[in-house]
Amino acid sequence: MSAQIEVVAEPTSEDREAIALPLREYNRRYGPPLTAKPVGILLKDEAGTPVGGLWGRIAYDWLFIELLAVPESLRGKKHGAALVNEAEEIARREGCLGVWLDTYEFQSRGFYERLGYSVFGALADHPAGSTRFFMNKRF
């Protein structure tokens, strides 16, 4: 089999699927069974309109928090902690070992540390002059 490399200026979801397919097939053959489950928790205003929340997914016995957003007007009122606590309860009910996430130096490292998360890795200069932190909390 021969192959050639092509850089795609504007990759599509089909391009992503073509890349992911052989990886999924390999993982199915050699890795543990994967069941992925999305986790979505909305933060709504008085009118019932979503204004933020938490988005993640459970895979391989861990919950990954991909997004956590609370509008500035609602910060300092424990909404972020309530969202994370609810996600942790979901993860526990699903039999997860813990939760992991990433955050930037200019974002919420201290917030997560107050909730019991610890840094297990860091990527300096991402973006330049700042650090990206990888954090987890084991149950």
PEWO-V680890 format. One record per residue. N is the residue number from 1. RES is the residue in one small letter. PHI is phi in whole degrees, -180 to 180 (* if undefined). Layout:
BEGIN
N,RES,PHI / N,RES,PHI
END
This chain:
BEGIN
1,m,* / 2,s,-109 / 3,a,-150 / 4,q,-137 / 5,i,-99 / 6,e,-134 / 7,v,-85 / 8,v,-99 / 9,a,-65 / 10,e,-133 / 11,p,-63 / 12,t,-107 / 13,s,-66 / 14,e,-67 / 15,d,-63 / 16,r,-61 / 17,e,-62 / 18,a,-63 / 19,i,-76 / 20,a,-73 / 21,l,-56 / 22,p,-66 / 23,l,-69 / 24,r,-62 / 25,e,-62 / 26,y,-63 / 27,n,-62 / 28,r,-61 / 29,r,-75 / 30,y,-114 / 31,g,-102 / 32,p,-70 / 33,p,-59 / 34,l,-110 / 35,t,-124 / 36,a,-106 / 37,k,-134 / 38,p,-73 / 39,v,-126 / 40,g,-131 / 41,i,-130 / 42,l,-91 / 43,l,-108 / 44,k,-116 / 45,d,-82 / 46,e,-60 / 47,a,-85 / 48,g,87 / 49,t,-87 / 50,p,-62 / 51,v,-125 / 52,g,170 / 53,g,144 / 54,l,-132 / 55,w,-129 / 56,g,-159 / 57,r,-154 / 58,i,-99 / 59,a,-154 / 60,y,50 / 61,d,70 / 62,w,-135 / 63,l,-95 / 64,f,-104 / 65,i,-87 / 66,e,-86 / 67,l,-137 / 68,l,-140 / 69,a,-139 / 70,v,-128 / 71,p,-59 / 72,e,-53 / 73,s,-66 / 74,l,-111 / 75,r,-73 / 76,g,82 / 77,k,-115 / 78,k,73 / 79,h,-66 / 80,g,-61 / 81,a,-64 / 82,a,-64 / 83,l,-64 / 84,v,-65 / 85,n,-60 / 86,e,-64 / 87,a,-62 / 88,e,-63 / 89,e,-64 / 90,i,-61 / 91,a,-61 / 92,r,-63 / 93,r,-61 / 94,e,-84 / 95,g,81 / 96,c,-70 / 97,l,-82 / 98,g,173 / 99,v,-130 / 100,w,-135 / 101,l,-164 / 102,d,-133 / 103,t,-150 / 104,y,-95 / 105,e,-54 / 106,f,-86 / 107,q,-108 / 108,s,-127 / 109,r,-55 / 110,g,-61 / 111,f,-59 / 112,y,-68 / 113,e,-62 / 114,r,-64 / 115,l,-92 / 116,g,98 / 117,y,-86 / 118,s,-131 / 119,v,-77 / 120,f,-115 / 121,g,-171 / 122,a,-146 / 123,l,-121 / 124,a,-70 / 125,d,60 / 126,h,-133 / 127,p,-74 / 128,a,-50 / 129,g,86 / 130,s,-134 / 131,t,-133 / 132,r,-104 / 133,f,-110 / 134,f,-109 / 135,m,-129 / 136,n,-147 / 137,k,-140 / 138,r,-93 / 139,f,-80
END
